[in-house]
Amino acid sequence: MKITSTRRLFLGGTAAAGTALALAACGQQSAEEQASQAAEENSGAAEEQASLPSTAWERAEYDAVADGGTLTLAVSQLPNNWNSNQTDGNLADLTKIRDAMGYGHAILYSESGEKTMNRDYVESAELTSEDPQIVTVKFNPSAVWENGDPIVVADLIAEWKSLNATNEEYLIVSSVGWDQIKEIRQTDDEFSAEIEFSSPFVDWITVAYPTLPASISGDVAAFNEGYTSQATPSAGPFKVGSIDAAGGVVTLVRNELWWGRAPKLETIIYKVTDQSQAPAAFANGELDAYDIANGDELAQAKGRSDAAIQVTNGLTWTHLTINTQGGDGALADVKVREAIARGIDRTAIGNAVIGPLEAPIVLVDNFVYMPGQDGYEDSFGGLDFDSEGAAAILEEAGWALNGDVREKDGKQLAFNIIVPADTKSNEDRAAQVVSNLNAIGFKVAVETVPSDAYFDEYVTPKNFDAVTFSWVGSQFPESSSVNLVYPLDSGQNFTNFADDRLGELDGQIKGAFEDAERKKVANEISTVIAESFAIIPFYATPNIVGVKTGIVNYGASQFENVDWTQVGMKA
């Protein structure tokens, strides 16, 4: 998973149609009437969400795309580390930039979410033994890194050793899958290998091809610090031509050593653009496409005459993440965290942020699957907005009102929510949380910090009481979701909390090749995470993208990855 403020970090599940939206009771309705109303509204939301496509971009065959041209896109910041496997590189903006450089493209995702190996990188990959689990792979011998060196098994071996968590000097985002590999053996030649696992790993496809050359993965200094100001090598149709750090511009150019089909675009430009300025930049033609995050942005985008608005279901969900060591110790109490969860009107937050986007508001109550996805269950057993119930939980935990603010042992029930500057969606979520919680005796304040420091100086080092950003879901949700709260030192765990039950469940799900067993364990994992109330999920976010008229094979997509050789202007 990836994070965002409106940009994206890691996690989640893959979304499909439908929902299990939980609605707050109102008025003097009976329980039966409330349930009936909720079911009716849930059904309507499910139907509305189901009507959204999985891919919304305009398609054109390769030969129908004009040769040449530039695509200009926005990012919220340039990366502080270009190595996506290193903790400081755990940014959706970096993933966005590296996408056209081949990052992650060894696996192809179809419109429906089906996964296949990309023959530009992998000629074959198959499970050849189940006990022990052995995967046999054959790399495409034509594939090369940006400097012309072939992509070989030695690169995969070095990446495995850097990411398997055996060497703590490597500051890694995740060891998922890599830590289950017993051995990687070169076989027929430098492009052929057997990958043997020490324990079953159902998502072995994710560890079958390297993303970095051995010169980086095999050197701790290079891995951690060697690419803070320069790009990691391309293995795709484009490479970095220039980085203007002062101006906040990265320019990608055609990779002359790319062995696949020639790309149609000549250049791709990524400009650092504040969320407050990006909608106007798109509206006046400075950007060719823009990810729309709120109603004001949508209104501005609609004002551009030569652009279309594309909408699909998404993989992104928002939340409030709590640092269990924050709030001067108050947030360590699970009852306080439960009161926070039950004292927040999540539907109101959705109305404020998603409502103006003219998209369905779909609350999320699972940490593995997205609403409507096969396997989705409510892990909270009903997380309705209940301010009276939340207040009662606090009273029971010993937090008594002293004026407008609750106190215990001489300490006030106070904490701050950190938000990045000029990000309206974050501000709207935080404002609703403050309003709800302060009404029941909390003393919550919003602290605004520079947007380019938000993750680097606050989220990643866990220098906060609470934060609200977005997780972008993985195509492999069962394997990655545990990392949100386990282990304690997971590169994606910002809660300072870990439940040891998740270790055993994580091993079970990675070895669950039967679909029914996978879903069962996945929901056990989600329930354990929910019980901690360290992460409070809000709502699922659709993909809404404004795209300049004439641009084809690029835009809003739920599952399908972009074929960067085919993006361009319709001829």
C-alpha positions in Angstrom: 0.0 0.0 0.0 0.9 3.6 -0.4 0.1 6.8 1.5 -1.3 10.2 0.5 -2.5 13.4 1.9 -4.2 13.5 -1.3 -1.2 11.8 -2.6 -1.0 8.1 -1.8 0.9 5.8 0.5 0.4 2.0 0.8 -2.2 -0.5 1.8 -5.7 -1.7 1.5 -7.7 -3.9 -0.7 -9.0 -3.8 -4.2 -12.4 -2.3 -4.6 -15.3 -3.6 -6.6 -19.0 -2.8 -6.8 -21.3 -2.7 -3.8 -21.0 -1.6 -0.2 -21.9 -2.3 3.4 -22.5 1.3 4.4 -23.3 1.8 8.1 -25.7 4.6 8.8 -26.4 6.4 12.1 -29.8 6.0 13.6 -32.0 9.1 13.7 -35.3 10.4 15.1 -37.7 8.1 16.8 -37.5 5.2 14.4 -37.7 1.7 15.7 -34.7 -0.6 15.3 -36.6 -2.4 12.5 -37.3 0.9 10.7 -33.7 2.0 11.1 -32.5 -1.3 9.7 -34.9 -1.1 6.8 -33.9 2.5 6.0 -30.2 1.6 6.2 -30.7 -1.4 3.9 -32.5 0.7 1.4 -29.8 3.4 1.4 -27.1 0.8 1.3 -28.7 -0.8 -1.7 -28.9 2.6 -3.5 -25.2 3.3 -2.8 -24.2 -0.1 -4.0 -26.1 0.3 -7.3 -24.6 3.8 -7.8 -21.1 2.5 -7.1 -21.6 -0.5 -9.3 -22.4 1.8 -12.2 -18.9 3.1 -12.2 -16.5 1.5 -14.7 -13.2 -0.1 -13.8 -11.4 1.8 -16.6 -12.6 5.2 -17.8 -10.0 6.4 -20.2 -10.5 6.7 -23.9 -8.9 3.8 -25.7 -7.1 3.8 -29.0 -5.0 1.2 -30.8 -1.3 1.7 -31.0 -1.3 2.7 -34.7 -4.1 5.3 -34.0 -1.9 7.2 -31.5 0.2 10.1 -32.9 3.9 10.0 -32.6 5.5 12.6 -30.3 4.2 15.1 -27.9 4.5 15.9 -24.2 2.2 14.9 -21.3 2.4 17.3 -18.3 1.3 16.0 -14.9 1.3 17.1 -11.2 3.0 15.7 -8.1 2.8 17.1 -4.6 6.6 16.9 -4.0 9.8 15.4 -5.4 11.0 12.3 -3.6 13.6 12.6 -0.9 14.7 9.1 -2.0 14.2 7.6 -5.4 14.5 4.1 -4.1 10.9 2.9 -3.6 12.0 0.0 -1.4 13.6 2.4 1.2 11.4 4.0 3.8 11.8 7.6 2.6 10.8 6.4 -0.9 7.4 5.1 0.3 5.5 7.8 -1.6 2.8 7.6 -4.2 4.3 10.6 -6.1 7.5 8.5 -6.6 5.5 5.5 -7.8 3.7 7.8 -10.2 7.0 9.2 -11.6 8.6 5.7 -11.9 5.6 4.1 -13.5 6.7 5.0 -17.0 10.2 3.9 -16.1 9.0 0.3 -15.8 8.6 0.2 -12.0 6.1 -2.6 -11.1 5.4 -3.4 -14.7 6.6 -7.0 -14.6 3.0 -7.7 -13.6 0.2 -6.7 -15.9 -3.3 -5.9 -14.5 -6.3 -6.1 -16.7 -9.4 -4.0 -16.5 -11.1 -6.7 -14.4 -8.0 -7.0 -12.2 -6.6 -10.2 -13.6 -2.8 -10.6 -13.2 -0.3 -11.9 -15.7 3.4 -11.6 -16.1 4.6 -9.1 -18.7 6.6 -10.8 -21.4 8.7 -7.7 -21.9 10.2 -8.7 -18.6 9.4 -12.4 -17.8 9.1 -15.1 -20.5 7.7 -17.6 -18.0 7.0 -18.0 -14.3 5.3 -21.0 -12.8 4.8 -22.9 -9.6 6.7 -26.2 -10.2 6.5 -27.6 -6.7 4.1 -27.2 -3.8 6.1 -28.9 -1.0 8.5 -27.3 -0.8 7.1 -24.4 -2.8 9.4 -23.7 -5.8 8.7 -21.2 -8.5 10.7 -21.4 -11.8 11.2 -18.2 -13.7 12.8 -17.2 -17.0 13.6 -13.6 -17.5 13.5 -11.9 -20.9 17.2 -11.8 -22.0 16.5 -8.6 -24.0 15.6 -6.6 -20.8 18.3 -4.2 -19.6 18.8 -1.5 -17.0 19.3 2.1 -18.2 23.1 1.7 -18.5 22.7 -1.3 -20.8 23.4 -4.0 -18.2 21.1 -7.0 -18.5 18.5 -7.7 -15.9 19.6 -11.0 -14.4 19.0 -13.4 -11.6 21.8 -11.8 -9.6 19.7 -8.7 -9.4 16.8 -10.6 -7.9 19.1 -12.4 -5.4 20.5 -9.0 -4.2 17.0 -7.5 -3.9 15.9 -10.6 -1.9 18.8 -10.2 0.5 18.1 -6.5 1.0 14.4 -6.9 1.6 14.2 -10.1 3.6 14.7 -8.3 7.0 17.9 -10.2 7.9 20.1 -7.2 7.7 18.7 -4.3 9.8 21.0 -1.8 8.1 18.6 -1.8 5.2 15.8 0.7 5.9 13.1 -1.1 4.1 9.4 -0.4 3.5 8.3 -4.0 3.6 9.7 -7.5 3.7 6.4 -9.2 2.7 7.2 -12.3 0.7 10.9 -11.7 0.6 11.3 -13.0 4.2 9.7 -16.3 3.2 12.2 -17.1 0.5 14.7 -19.8 1.5 16.9 -19.6 -1.6 17.1 -18.3 -5.1 19.1 -20.5 -7.4 20.4 -19.6 -10.8 19.8 -22.6 -13.1 20.3 -22.8 -16.9 21.8 -19.3 -17.3 21.9 -15.8 -15.8 18.2 -15.3 -16.8 16.8 -18.5 -15.3 16.1 -19.3 -11.7 14.3 -21.4 -9.1 12.9 -19.5 -6.1 12.4 -21.9 -3.1 10.2 -20.7 -0.2 10.7 -21.7 3.4 7.0 -21.4 4.0 4.1 -21.1 1.5 3.5 -17.7 -0.1 0.5 -17.5 -2.3 1.4 -14.2 -3.9 4.8 -15.4 -5.2 4.3 -13.4 -8.4 5.2 -10.3 -6.4 8.8 -11.4 -5.7 9.6 -13.0 -9.1 11.4 -10.0 -10.7 13.8 -7.4 -9.5 13.0 -3.6 -9.4 16.6 -2.6 -8.8 20.0 -3.7 -10.1 22.4 -5.6 -7.7 24.7 -2.5 -7.6 22.0 -0.8 -5.5 20.3 -3.7 -3.6 23.7 -5.3 -2.8 25.1 -2.1 -1.1 23.6 -0.8 2.1 24.9 2.8 1.5 23.7 2.9 -2.1 20.3 1.4 -1.0 19.7 3.9 1.8 21.4 7.0 0.6 22.7 6.7 -2.9 19.6 7.9 -4.6 18.4 10.9 -2.6 19.0 13.3 -5.5 19.3 11.1 -8.5 16.9 8.7 -10.0 17.2 4.9 -9.7 17.9 3.3 -13.1 15.0 2.9 -15.6 13.9 -0.5 -16.9 11.0 0.9 -19.0 10.1 2.9 -22.1 11.1 6.2 -20.4 14.0 7.4 -18.2 14.7 10.5 -16.3 16.2 13.2 -18.6 16.5 15.9 -16.0 15.6 16.8 -12.4 15.1 20.5 -11.5 15.0 20.3 -7.7 14.8 24.0 -7.3 11.9 24.4 -9.8 10.3 21.1 -8.8 10.2 19.6 -12.2 11.2 16.1 -13.4 11.3 15.4 -17.1 11.2 11.9 -18.5 12.5 11.2 -22.0 12.4 8.1 -24.2 14.8 5.4 -23.1 16.9 4.6 -26.1 17.8 1.2 -24.7 14.1 0.2 -24.2 13.7 -3.2 -25.9 10.0 -3.2 -26.2 7.5 -1.4 -28.5 8.6 2.3 -29.0 6.6 4.8 -26.9 4.4 7.3 -28.7 5.1 10.3 -26.3 8.4 12.1 -26.6 8.5 13.5 -23.0 6.5 13.3 -19.7 6.9 16.2 -17.3 6.0 16.1 -13.6 5.6 19.4 -11.9 5.4 19.9 -8.2 2.1 21.7 -7.7 0.3 22.6 -4.4 -3.2 21.2 -4.1 -4.4 24.8 -3.8 -2.9 25.7 -7.1 -3.3 22.5 -9.1 -7.0 22.8 -10.1 -6.4 26.2 -11.6 -3.2 24.9 -13.4 -5.4 22.2 -14.9 -8.2 24.5 -15.7 -5.9 26.9 -17.6 -4.1 24.2 -19.5 -0.8 24.0 -17.7 -1.5 20.4 -16.7 -2.8 17.7 -19.1 -4.4 15.6 -16.4 -5.2 16.0 -12.8 -6.4 13.7 -9.9 -9.5 15.5 -8.5 -9.8 15.4 -4.7 -12.8 17.6 -3.8 -15.8 19.5 -5.0 -14.0 22.8 -5.6 -11.5 21.1 -7.8 -14.2 19.3 -9.7 -16.0 22.6 -10.4 -12.8 24.1 -11.7 -12.0 21.1 -13.9 -15.5 21.1 -15.4 -14.9 24.7 -16.5 -12.2 23.6 -18.9 -13.8 23.3 -22.3 -11.2 20.9 -23.8 -11.2 18.3 -21.1 -13.3 15.3 -19.9 -14.0 14.1 -16.3 -13.3 10.4 -15.9 -14.6 8.5 -12.9 -14.0 4.9 -11.8 -14.1 2.9 -8.6 -10.9 3.2 -6.6 -8.5 1.5 -4.3 -8.0 4.4 -2.0 -9.5 4.8 1.5 -9.1 7.5 4.1 -8.7 7.2 7.9 -7.6 8.6 11.1 -4.4 7.0 12.3 -3.6 7.3 16.0 -0.1 7.2 17.6 -0.8 5.1 20.7 2.1 6.8 22.4 0.6 10.3 21.8 -1.7 12.6 23.6 0.6 12.7 26.7 -0.2 9.0 27.2 -4.0 9.2 26.9 -4.0 7.5 23.5 -2.4 4.4 24.9 -5.8 3.5 26.3 -7.8 1.4 23.9 -11.0 2.7 25.5 -10.0 6.2 24.6 -9.3 5.2 21.0 -12.7 3.3 20.9 -14.4 6.5 22.1 -12.7 8.4 19.3 -13.9 5.9 16.7 -17.5 5.9 17.9 -17.5 9.7 18.5 -16.7 10.6 14.9 -19.5 11.1 12.4 -17.9 9.4 9.4 -20.9 9.9 7.2 -20.6 13.7 7.8 -16.9 13.5 6.8 -17.9 11.7 3.6 -20.6 14.3 2.8 -18.0 17.1 3.3 -15.3 15.5 1.1 -16.9 13.0 -1.3 -20.4 14.5 -1.6 -19.3 17.5 -3.7 -17.5 15.1 -6.0 -20.9 13.8 -7.1 -19.8 10.2 -6.2 -21.3 7.7 -3.8 -20.2 7.9 -0.1 -19.1 4.4 0.9 -17.9 3.9 4.4 -15.1 1.3 5.0 -15.2 -1.2 7.9 -12.6 -3.7 6.8 -8.8 -3.5 6.7 -8.2 -6.0 4.0 -11.0 -5.8 1.5 -12.8 -2.8 0.1 -16.6 -2.5 0.3 -18.2 -4.7 -2.3 -15.1 -6.8 -2.9 -15.7 -10.5 -2.5 -14.8 -11.4 1.1 -15.7 -8.0 2.6 -17.2 -8.2 6.1 -17.8 -5.5 8.7 -14.9 -6.0 11.2 -16.3 -3.7 13.8 -19.8 -5.2 14.2 -21.3 -1.7 13.6 -19.2 1.5 13.9 -22.1 3.9 13.9 -21.8 7.5 15.1 -22.8 7.5 18.7 -21.7 10.5 20.7 -23.6 9.5 23.8 -22.1 6.0 23.7 -18.6 7.4 23.2 -19.0 9.7 26.2 -20.1 6.8 28.3 -17.0 4.8 27.3 -14.9 7.8 28.5 -16.7 8.0 31.8 -16.2 4.3 32.4 -12.5 4.7 31.6 -12.2 7.4 34.3 -12.2 10.5 32.1 -14.5 12.9 33.9 -15.7 16.3 32.6 -14.1 19.4 34.2 -15.9 22.2 32.5 -15.8 21.4 28.7 -12.7 19.1 28.8 -12.3 15.7 30.4 -9.5 15.0 32.8 -8.0 12.0 34.6 -5.2 12.0 37.1 -4.7 15.7 36.5 -4.2 15.4 32.8 -6.6 16.8 30.1 -7.9 14.5 27.3 -6.0 16.5 24.6 -4.3 15.7 21.4 -3.4 17.3 18.0 -4.2 16.3 14.5 -1.4 17.1 12.0 -2.5 18.2 8.5 -0.5 19.3 5.6 -0.9 22.9 4.4 -3.2 23.6 1.5 -4.9 20.2 1.4 -8.6 20.8 1.7 -9.7 17.2 2.0 -7.4 16.7 5.0 -8.6 19.9 6.5 -12.2 19.0 6.1 -11.7 15.6 7.7 -9.8 17.0 10.6 -12.4 19.8 11.1 -15.2 17.2 11.5 -13.1 15.1 13.9 -12.4 18.2 16.0 -16.1 19.2 16.1 -17.3 15.8 17.0 -14.7 15.0 19.7 -14.6 18.3 21.4 -18.4 18.1 21.8 -17.9 15.1 24.1 -15.0 16.4 26.2 -11.9 16.0 24.2 -9.5 18.9 23.6 -8.5 18.3 20.0 -6.7 20.9 17.9 -5.4 21.0 14.3 -1.8 21.7 13.6 -0.9 22.6 10.1 2.6 21.9 8.8 4.3 22.4 5.4 3.0 19.9 2.9 6.5 18.8 1.8 7.4 18.1 5.4 4.2 16.2 6.3 5.4 12.7 5.7 9.1 13.2 6.1 9.1 15.0 9.4 5.8 13.9 11.0 4.1 10.8 9.6 7.2 8.5 8.9 9.0 9.3 12.2 5.7 9.0 14.1 6.0 12.6 15.3 2.3 13.1 15.8 -0.7 12.3 17.9 -3.1 11.7 15.0 -3.0 12.1 11.2 -5.4 11.7 8.4 -4.3 10.7 4.9 -5.2 8.0 2.4 -4.1 4.5 1.8 -3.9 3.3 -1.8 -4.9 -0.3 -2.0 -2.7 -3.1 -3.3 -3.6 -5.7 -5.9 -2.5 -8.2 -3.3 -4.5 -7.0 -0.2 -4.2 -10.2 1.9 -0.5 -10.2 1.8 0.0 -6.5 2.7 -2.7 -5.4 5.1 -1.1 -6.8 8.3 1.7 -4.3 7.8 -0.5 -1.5 8.9 -0.1 -2.5 12.6 2.4 -5.4 12.5 5.2 -5.8 13.2 5.9 -2.8 15.4 8.8 -1.8 13.1 6.9 -2.2 9.9 7.6 0.6 7.4 3.9 1.1 7.1 3.0 0.9 10.8 2.7 4.5 12.2 0.6 3.5 15.2 3.3 2.5 17.7 1.1 -0.5 18.2 1.4 -4.2 17.3 -0.8 -7.2 18.2 1.2 -10.4 18.4 -1.9 -12.4 17.2 -1.3 -10.9 13.7 2.1 -12.7 13.3 0.5 -16.1 13.3 -2.4 -15.0 11.2 -0.1 -13.4 8.7 1.7 -16.7 8.2 -1.6 -18.5 7.8 -2.9 -16.2 5.1 0.3 -16.2 3.1 0.0 -20.0 2.9 -3.8 -20.0 2.2 -4.0 -21.2 -1.4 -7.7 -22.0 -1.0 -9.9 -19.0 -1.7 -12.4 -19.7 1.2 -9.6 -20.1 3.7 -7.9 -17.0 2.5 -11.0 -14.9 3.0 -11.7 -16.4 6.4 -8.2 -15.6 7.7 -8.3 -12.2 6.0 -11.4 -11.3 8.0 -9.8 -12.6 11.2 -6.8 -10.3 10.6 -9.2 -7.3 9.9 -11.1 -8.0 13.1 -7.9 -8.0 15.2 -6.8 -4.7 13.6 -10.3 -3.3 14.3 -10.1 -4.2 17.9 -7.1 -2.0 18.5 -9.0 1.2 17.3 -5.5 2.4 16.3 -6.7 3.1 12.8 -10.2 4.4 12.2 -11.3 4.0 8.6 -13.5 6.6 7.0 -14.6 6.2 3.4 -13.6 4.8 0.0 -12.5 7.3 -2.6 -13.4 7.0 -6.3 -10.8 7.8 -8.9 -11.8 11.1 -10.5 -9.4 12.4 -13.2 -9.7 15.4 -15.4 -8.0 14.6 -18.8 -7.3 16.9 -21.7 -9.4 16.0 -24.8 -7.6 13.9 -27.2 -5.3 12.1 -24.8 -5.8 8.4 -25.0 -5.0 5.3 -23.0 -4.4 7.4 -19.8 -6.7 8.6 -17.0 -8.9 7.0 -14.3 -8.5 3.3 -13.7 -9.3 1.0 -10.8 -7.1 -2.0 -11.6 -5.6 -1.7 -15.1 -2.1 -0.4 -15.3 -1.0 2.1 -18.0 0.8 0.9 -21.1 3.2 3.8 -21.5 4.1 2.8 -25.0 0.5 3.6 -26.1 -0.2 6.8 -24.2 -0.5 9.9 -26.4 -2.7 12.1 -28.5 -5.2 10.4 -30.8 -4.0 10.8 -34.4 
